[in-house]
Amino acid sequence: MDLASVIRLLLLSAIWGSSFLFMRIAAPVLGPGILIELRVGFAALFLMLVGFAIKKQLKWREHWRHYMILGLFNSALPFLLLAYAAQTLSASLLSILNATAPIWGAIISALWLRQAMPFKKVLGLVVGIAGVAILVGVDSAALSLDAKVAISASIGAAVCYGIASTYAHSAKSVEPFANAHGGMWASTLLVAPAMLFFPIVEAPSANLMLSVVFLGVVCSGVAYLLYYRLISDVGASSALTVTFLIPVFGILWGSVFLNEAVSWNTLLGTSVILVGTALVTGFSPRTVFAARQQTSR
C-alpha cells in the first residue's frame, strides 16, 4: 500500500470514526428521525453534484428496487438505529459495537448461501461476542434498561450492515458510485416517515447544524468516495483495514471532544472484538500485503 493510499485509509477511518461523535452530539437535540433525514439528504445532494460533475447517470428507473433495498439496510435503518442509540450511549461504545458488522455479515452470508461456517469463523463469532460481553458486562451504566435497548439497537445496526454487504454481493452488478448515490436518495425517502415518530427535542444551535452538515456531506458523501477509491487502488481486502481503525478514532474523538472515559474494559473489549472480526473475515497484515501484490501486477 503506497503512501497516498495509507493517507486515504487513515483519513477515511478518522471521518467514519467522527460520525459517532457527531451523532452523539446531535441526536439528543434533533432526535433520530430528523437527524438522519438531514444526514442522508445532505449526502444525496452532495453525491448528486458529484454525479453531475463526473457525468455519472443514476438510472433510477432501471435500478430503483435495488437502490431501495440497499438504502434500507446500508443507510436508512442502521443510521436510525445508531442515532437512537446515540441518545444514550457514548460515541466510543457506538463505534466499537459497529465494528462487529463483519461478524454478522459472515453469519448472514452463511445462512443466505446455506453453507456451514468454517471453524475459524465460528471461533471468531464466539470471540466477538465475548468482546461485547467484556465491553458492556462490567459497566453498571450499561446494565440499565435504556442502555440495554440502545446496545441492542447498535448491534441491530451492525446486523443491517451485514445484510447489506451480503445482498450487495449477490445482487446484480451496479456501478459503485451509483450504489452510493442511489442508496442515499432511497434512504432519504425511507427515513422521511420516521420524522413523525421522533420529533425534535429542542431548537438546534448554528454549531450543531454545522455538525449535521458535516455528518451528511463528509461522513457519508465524501467517505463513500474515499472508500470506493481505496477499493479501486488497493483491493477490497486491504480496504477492509478501515474496519479495524474506525473504533480507534471513535474512542479518540469521544475522549478528546466529549471527555469520555477510556476504561480497561473498553480497551480489552475492543481488542477482543477486533480479534474476532479478524478471524471471521480472514484478515491479517499478510493477506493485505498479498492482495496489494496482486493488484500491482
C-alpha positions as CSV (number, residue, x, y, z in Angstrom):
1,M,0.0,0.0,0.0
2,D,1.6,3.3,-1.1
3,L,1.7,6.5,1.0
4,A,-1.3,8.1,-0.8
5,S,-3.4,5.0,-0.1
6,V,-2.3,4.9,3.6
7,I,-3.3,8.6,3.9
8,R,-6.7,7.9,2.4
9,L,-7.2,4.9,4.7
10,L,-6.4,7.0,7.8
11,L,-8.5,9.9,6.6
12,L,-11.5,7.6,5.9
13,S,-11.1,5.9,9.3
14,A,-10.9,9.3,11.0
15,I,-14.0,10.5,9.2
16,W,-16.1,7.5,9.8
17,G,-14.9,7.4,13.4
18,S,-16.1,11.0,13.8
19,S,-19.6,10.2,12.6
20,F,-20.3,8.6,16.0
21,L,-19.1,11.8,17.8
22,F,-21.5,14.0,15.7
23,M,-24.4,11.6,16.2
24,R,-23.8,11.7,19.9
25,I,-23.9,15.5,19.9
26,A,-26.9,15.9,17.6
27,A,-29.2,13.0,18.4
28,P,-30.3,14.2,21.8
29,V,-31.3,17.6,20.3
30,L,-32.8,16.8,17.0
31,G,-34.0,13.2,17.6
32,P,-33.1,10.2,15.4
33,G,-35.6,10.9,12.6
34,I,-34.8,14.5,11.8
35,L,-31.0,14.0,12.3
36,I,-30.8,11.0,9.9
37,E,-33.1,12.6,7.3
38,L,-30.8,15.6,7.2
39,R,-27.7,13.3,7.1
40,V,-28.8,11.2,4.1
41,G,-30.4,14.2,2.4
42,F,-27.2,16.3,2.6
43,A,-25.2,13.2,1.4
44,A,-27.6,12.6,-1.5
45,L,-27.4,16.3,-2.6
46,F,-23.6,16.2,-2.4
47,L,-23.4,13.0,-4.4
48,M,-25.8,14.4,-7.0
49,L,-23.5,17.3,-7.5
50,V,-20.5,15.0,-7.9
51,G,-22.5,12.9,-10.3
52,F,-23.2,15.9,-12.5
53,A,-19.5,16.8,-12.4
54,I,-18.2,13.4,-13.4
55,K,-21.2,12.7,-15.7
56,K,-22.4,9.5,-13.9
57,Q,-26.0,8.6,-14.5
58,L,-28.2,7.2,-11.7
59,K,-30.6,5.1,-13.9
60,W,-33.3,5.2,-11.2
61,R,-36.0,3.6,-13.3
62,E,-33.8,0.6,-14.1
63,H,-32.4,0.0,-10.6
64,W,-34.9,1.6,-8.2
65,R,-35.7,-1.6,-6.4
66,H,-32.0,-2.3,-5.9
67,Y,-31.4,1.2,-4.5
68,M,-34.4,0.9,-2.1
69,I,-33.1,-2.4,-0.7
70,L,-29.5,-1.2,-0.4
71,G,-30.7,2.2,1.0
72,L,-32.8,0.4,3.7
73,F,-30.1,-1.9,5.0
74,N,-27.0,0.1,4.3
75,S,-28.1,3.6,5.4
76,A,-31.7,4.2,6.5
77,L,-32.2,1.6,9.1
78,P,-28.7,1.3,10.6
79,F,-28.4,5.1,10.7
80,L,-31.7,5.4,12.6
81,L,-30.7,2.7,15.0
82,L,-27.3,4.3,15.7
83,A,-28.9,7.7,16.1
84,Y,-31.4,6.2,18.6
85,A,-28.6,4.6,20.5
86,A,-26.6,7.8,20.4
87,Q,-29.1,9.4,22.7
88,T,-27.9,7.1,25.5
89,L,-24.5,5.5,24.6
90,S,-21.1,7.1,24.3
91,A,-19.5,7.7,20.9
92,S,-16.8,5.3,21.8
93,L,-19.2,2.5,22.6
94,L,-21.1,3.1,19.4
95,S,-18.0,2.9,17.2
96,I,-16.8,-0.3,18.9
97,L,-20.2,-2.1,18.6
98,N,-20.3,-1.0,15.0
99,A,-17.0,-3.0,14.4
100,T,-19.0,-6.2,14.8
101,A,-20.6,-5.7,11.4
102,P,-18.3,-8.1,9.5
103,I,-19.1,-10.8,12.1
104,W,-22.8,-10.6,11.5
105,G,-22.1,-10.3,7.7
106,A,-20.4,-13.7,7.8
107,I,-23.3,-15.3,9.7
108,I,-25.9,-13.9,7.4
109,S,-23.9,-14.9,4.3
110,A,-23.6,-18.5,5.6
111,L,-27.4,-18.6,6.2
112,W,-28.1,-16.9,2.9
113,L,-26.0,-19.4,0.9
114,R,-26.9,-22.3,3.2
115,Q,-23.3,-23.1,3.8
116,A,-21.7,-24.3,7.1
117,M,-19.4,-21.8,8.7
118,P,-15.7,-23.0,8.9
119,F,-14.4,-23.5,12.4
120,K,-12.3,-20.3,12.2
121,K,-15.3,-18.2,11.6
122,V,-17.3,-19.9,14.3
123,L,-14.4,-19.2,16.7
124,G,-14.3,-15.6,15.5
125,L,-18.1,-15.3,16.3
126,V,-17.6,-16.6,19.8
127,V,-14.6,-14.3,20.4
128,G,-16.5,-11.3,19.1
129,I,-19.5,-12.0,21.4
130,A,-17.1,-12.4,24.3
131,G,-15.6,-9.0,23.4
132,V,-19.1,-7.4,23.5
133,A,-19.7,-9.1,26.9
134,I,-16.4,-7.7,28.3
135,L,-17.2,-4.3,26.8
136,V,-20.7,-3.9,28.4
137,G,-20.9,-6.6,31.0
138,V,-18.8,-5.0,33.7
139,D,-20.1,-1.4,33.3
140,S,-23.0,-0.8,35.7
141,A,-24.3,2.1,33.5
142,A,-24.6,-0.3,30.6
143,L,-26.9,-2.6,32.6
144,S,-29.8,-0.1,32.8
145,L,-32.9,-0.8,30.7
146,D,-32.3,2.3,28.4
147,A,-28.6,1.2,27.9
148,K,-29.7,-2.4,27.0
149,V,-32.1,-1.1,24.4
150,A,-29.5,1.2,23.0
151,I,-26.9,-1.5,22.9
152,S,-29.4,-3.8,21.1
153,A,-30.1,-1.0,18.6
154,S,-26.4,-0.6,17.9
155,I,-25.9,-4.3,17.3
156,G,-29.0,-4.2,15.2
157,A,-27.3,-1.6,13.0
158,A,-24.3,-3.8,12.6
159,V,-26.6,-6.7,11.6
160,C,-28.1,-4.4,9.0
161,Y,-24.7,-3.7,7.5
162,G,-24.1,-7.4,7.4
163,I,-27.4,-7.9,5.4
164,A,-26.4,-5.0,3.1
165,S,-23.0,-6.5,2.3
166,T,-24.5,-10.0,1.7
167,Y,-27.2,-8.5,-0.6
168,A,-24.7,-6.3,-2.5
169,H,-22.5,-9.4,-3.3
170,S,-25.5,-11.4,-4.5
171,A,-27.4,-8.6,-6.4
172,K,-26.9,-7.7,-10.0
173,S,-23.8,-5.6,-10.7
174,V,-24.3,-1.9,-10.3
175,E,-21.6,0.7,-10.6
176,P,-20.2,1.6,-7.0
177,F,-20.8,5.3,-7.3
178,A,-24.4,4.7,-8.4
179,N,-24.9,2.4,-5.4
180,A,-23.8,5.2,-3.0
181,H,-25.8,7.9,-4.8
182,G,-28.9,5.9,-5.4
183,G,-28.8,4.4,-2.0
184,M,-28.7,7.8,-0.4
185,W,-31.8,9.0,-2.3
186,A,-33.6,5.9,-1.4
187,S,-32.6,6.4,2.2
188,T,-33.9,9.9,2.1
189,L,-37.4,8.6,1.0
190,L,-37.3,5.7,3.6
191,V,-36.3,7.8,6.6
192,A,-38.8,10.6,6.0
193,P,-41.7,8.9,7.8
194,A,-39.5,8.4,10.9
195,M,-39.6,12.2,11.5
196,L,-43.2,11.8,12.6
197,F,-42.2,9.3,15.4
198,F,-39.1,11.1,16.6
199,P,-39.9,14.8,17.0
200,I,-37.2,17.5,17.5
201,V,-36.3,17.9,21.2
202,E,-35.1,21.5,21.2
203,A,-34.0,24.1,18.7
204,P,-30.5,23.4,17.4
205,S,-27.7,25.9,17.5
206,A,-25.7,27.0,14.4
207,N,-22.7,24.9,15.5
208,L,-24.9,21.8,15.9
209,M,-26.3,22.3,12.4
210,L,-22.8,22.6,11.0
211,S,-22.1,19.2,12.7
212,V,-25.1,17.8,10.9
213,V,-23.9,19.1,7.5
214,F,-20.5,17.6,8.2
215,L,-22.1,14.3,9.1
216,G,-24.0,14.2,5.8
217,V,-21.6,15.7,3.3
218,V,-18.3,14.4,4.8
219,C,-19.1,11.4,6.9
220,S,-21.4,9.9,4.3
221,G,-20.8,11.6,0.9
222,V,-17.0,12.1,0.9
223,A,-16.4,8.9,2.9
224,Y,-18.1,6.8,0.2
225,L,-15.9,8.3,-2.5
226,L,-12.8,7.7,-0.4
227,Y,-13.8,4.1,0.3
228,Y,-14.5,3.2,-3.3
229,R,-11.2,4.9,-4.4
230,L,-9.4,2.7,-1.8
231,I,-11.1,-0.5,-3.2
232,S,-10.1,0.5,-6.7
233,D,-6.5,1.3,-5.7
234,V,-5.6,-1.5,-3.2
235,G,-8.4,-4.0,-3.4
236,A,-11.3,-5.0,-1.1
237,S,-9.1,-7.0,1.3
238,S,-6.8,-4.0,2.0
239,A,-9.7,-1.6,2.2
240,L,-11.2,-3.8,5.0
241,T,-8.4,-2.4,7.3
242,V,-10.8,0.6,7.9
243,T,-13.0,-1.7,10.0
244,F,-10.2,-2.1,12.5
245,L,-9.3,1.6,12.6
246,I,-12.7,3.2,13.0
247,P,-13.0,2.2,16.7
248,V,-9.6,3.6,17.4
249,F,-10.7,7.0,16.1
250,G,-14.2,6.7,17.6
251,I,-12.6,6.2,21.1
252,L,-10.1,9.1,20.3
253,W,-12.7,11.6,19.3
254,G,-15.0,10.7,22.1
255,S,-12.2,11.1,24.6
256,V,-10.8,14.4,23.2
257,F,-14.1,16.2,22.5
258,L,-16.6,14.7,24.9
259,N,-14.3,13.7,27.7
260,E,-15.5,10.1,27.6
261,A,-13.6,7.9,29.9
262,V,-11.5,5.1,28.4
263,S,-11.6,2.2,30.9
264,W,-9.7,-1.1,30.9
265,N,-12.8,-3.0,29.7
266,T,-13.2,-0.6,26.8
267,L,-9.7,-1.3,25.6
268,L,-9.9,-5.0,26.3
269,G,-13.3,-5.5,24.8
270,T,-12.3,-3.5,21.7
271,S,-9.2,-5.7,21.2
272,V,-11.2,-8.9,21.6
273,I,-13.9,-7.8,19.2
274,L,-11.3,-6.9,16.6
275,V,-9.6,-10.3,17.0
276,G,-13.0,-11.9,16.5
277,T,-13.6,-9.8,13.4
278,A,-10.1,-10.7,12.0
279,L,-10.9,-14.4,12.5
280,V,-14.3,-14.1,10.8
281,T,-13.0,-12.1,7.8
282,G,-9.7,-13.9,7.5
283,F,-8.0,-10.5,7.7
284,S,-4.3,-10.3,8.5
285,P,-1.4,-8.0,7.5
286,R,-0.1,-10.8,5.4
287,T,-3.3,-11.0,3.4
288,V,-3.3,-7.3,2.9
289,F,0.3,-7.4,1.5
290,A,-0.6,-10.3,-0.7
291,A,-3.6,-8.5,-2.1
292,R,-1.6,-5.4,-2.7
293,Q,1.0,-7.5,-4.6
294,Q,-1.8,-9.0,-6.8
295,T,-3.3,-5.6,-7.6
296,S,0.1,-4.1,-8.5
297,R,0.8,-6.7,-11.2
